[in-house]
Amino acid sequence: MSSATMSSAAVSKVNAAVRDCLDQCYPSPQPLATLAAYLIKLSSKPDWKQDEIDAVEAGVVRMLAVLSSPSDSGIIPAGLLNPSGGQSS
């Protein structure tokens, strides 16, 4: 199920889990192992459907790939560095 067919509540739940997982993956020396452990925890929760877990995995992998490869312009969007949207101090 794509995010286009998920309910808005499911999309919100997936987005929150992606952010939470990324918060754990960023400082980890092994972000993919951290992701795997996170997905196992989600799969043990009865309120998580497999398509939602798959969407979390895809979102985290996509963001990790973006952040681990240099951008063509050398500029990383500010929102990725400062998710609150505010200016860095």
HUZIKA-V651538 format. One record per pair of residues at least 6 apart in sequence whose ideal C-beta (glycine too) atoms are under 7 Angstrom apart, sorted by the first residue. I is the first residue (numbers start at 0). J is the second residue. D is the distance in whole Angstrom. If there is no record, write none. Layout:
# HUZIKA-V651538
I:J:D + I:J:D
This chain:
# HUZIKA-V651538
0:50:4 + 2:10:5 + 2:54:6 + 9:51:6 + 12:51:7 + 13:51:5 + 13:54:5 + 13:55:6 + 13:58:7 + 16:41:7 + 16:55:5 + 17:55:6 + 17:58:4 + 17:59:6 + 20:34:6 + 20:37:5 + 20:55:6 + 20:59:5 + 21:59:6 + 21:62:6 + 23:33:5 + 23:37:6 + 24:30:4 + 24:33:5 + 24:34:6 + 24:59:7 + 24:63:6 + 27:33:4 + 30:63:6 + 34:56:7 + 34:59:5 + 38:52:6 + 38:55:7 + 38:56:6 + 41:47:5 + 41:52:5 + 41:55:6 + 42:52:6 + 66:79:7 + 78:84:6 + 80:87:7 + 81:87:5
